[in-house]
Amino acid sequence: MKKLILLLSSILLLSTGTKSQGYDIKVNFKGSKDTMVYLVKYTFDQQYIADTCKNIKNGQIRFKGKKELDKGVYTLVSEAKSIYFDFFINENQNFTLSTDVADVVANLKSTGNKENEQFFSYIKYITAKNQDFVKMREKTVGMSKTDSIAFMNEKVKLLNDDVKKFDADFMLKMKGTFVYDVMNLKTEKEPLTIPKASNGRPDSVYQYYYYKNHFFDGVDFKDERIIRTPFFDDRVKKYFDNVILNHPDTVIQEINKVMAKCNEGSLVYNLLIGYFTYKYEQSKIMGFDKVFVAIADKYILSGRAKDVYTEETVEKIRERVNIMRNLLLDAKVSELYMIDTARGKEVRKMGFDTANTSKSITDLYYKNVEKLTPMFKTLYQVNAKYTILVFWAVDCGHCQTEIPKLHEDLKAIKSSIDYKVFAVQTKDELFDTWRKFLIEKKLTDFIHVYDPVHLNNLKERFDIYSTPVIYILDKDKKIKAKRLGAEQVVDMLKTLELIEKQNNSPKK
């Protein structure tokens, strides 16, 4: 039996209104040794305790309450945190279930609840067919590999045909019921007839587009019960992870299509906004921060997610988006006014090394602005097809390994790709240590700079929360790649060159 992590919910969007009729659900569990069991409800990809029955004797379990339970699919969970079986709690919340620990599924019965009778008939059939499959495999023991494969192929085909027919008949009979809606979430939509491609084989392109275009057929996004099933989250995740093209623009378009199927402000709508926002804000795939920014703009910062986030959280999201918006792929980065190592000592003598308040630094800047201006080495002064913009700290152990490695790796393409490295030391207070490190490691090919004047607000502008951080910019200082590991830089430059070559090659 599957193990279950029981979670407690304090999330605002999961709180729903309840009615006063209450619920009374009895379970006669013959042979059960449990003294306590849990009634657990599915909520998207989480499970939450709805009720607990304590002091059980002789397998007699009862969940009773004065307020109606949220409608959906629930599961009975043992005190050892293992799932026994799923069942429906819908309009009728006064019924009895019974089973036997000797064979839980085969003995499942429902009294006073037709939906559970129908659902149990389905899972009994599927469980029996799974057992038939196991028996078939047992019959292959002693057979040769060839005979075993031939035997299983024949039997499995017959078994699959039986299951498909039963499934289709069951779904037809259940049409218009909540049982149908739940089972439909796990049903793959495939074409009954597939045209032939030019090579005479089944047209895979037709199959893909049929599958994609019909993926959510019959799914009612306006019915909040679908989030309290074991299948809705899998359906949504599969579509966005495995079915559609894995490109930010495509994902944004598909999210908007799904959200348009929901009632704005509904439980399903709010939950999906929360899910998509978290998923793409946390994404490690380069370029997918664009999805997060698009979601935030359209749904959160526009005021269309009032029941999902507090005002305080919305402001934090706004701050995060304002940083990320300027760092999306193809965004043009702003200028950096830096001081290189050769002029560092002059700047330090002006008193910037001991200034420790914003006011004192500002006063020093304006006092010395005429001397400082010709000293600045700026990002836009770098004349190269590619600028590798590196932020690192000399006291960062990872940087101490990665920066010399990057310096060495880049030598392999020095004569074939036009690049320069603008290496920014993020800790101006470590000037002496930094200079010593550069000399010891012979890092002579980089443009080494830092910001003792504190003009650039580096951490916020370039989203530096750990080091090293590496961007690749084109000749116009637009971001072509970002947050790379040092070991990825050379390959990325080669890839960018290859893409340019392909784009510039004559079209046939």
PyMOL commands that set and color helices and strands:
alter all, ss='L'
color gray80, all
select helices_A, chain A and resi 12-14+114-139+145-174+178-185+204-213+224-228+232-243+248-260+267-281+289-300+311-325+341-352+358-375+379-381+397-413+428-441+458-461+486-504
alter helices_A, ss='H'
color red, helices_A
select strands_A, chain A and resi 23-30+36-43+46-54+60-65+72-77+83-89+94-100+109-111+337-340+377-378+386-392+419-425+447-450+469-473+479-482
alter strands_A, ss='S'
color yellow, strands_A
deselect
rebuild
show_as cartoon
